[in-house]
Amino acid sequence: MVPGRILFLAGAFATHAVVGYALVAGFTEADPRLGIVFGLLPDADFLFPSALDWPFVHRGITHTPLFALAVVVGAYAATRDRTLVAGVALAIGSHLAIDSLSPKGIDWLFPLETSWSPGLAVHSPAATTLLWTAAIGILVWRADGRPVVG
């Protein structure tokens, strides 16, 4: 893999982890590390063998609202902990929200291949800076002792 692609992916992964962490820490009482795990979960599709075809590709099945719903429902069924489930939903939802704005988009109507997006460069240096600034702002706001939403 070329160095530029490695840097791009490292930045994208870090952004999804930081945004997920900040949302969980800022808006729930759940362990914010959930934000890292579930903020990155949709990108587990990078582990699919390259011989597989759609929907087992990057931005395939793991980047769909149906997958996110299955994960959230599974988390609730396993724990019955609404705080934890809220953290899971915020983290995985943030990943899908960010990627849905990118030029490739996500398949909102999976199992139909219906990607639509506004084509924003959400993993560009400027957008990454904006997302990290917002995440840090949420963490600072919460560190101020403000209560969680709800």
PyMOL commands that set and color helices and strands:
alter all, ss='L'
color gray80, all
select helices_A, chain A and resi 3-27+33-47+61-63+65-79+82-100+125-143
alter helices_A, ss='H'
color red, helices_A
deselect
rebuild
show_as cartoon
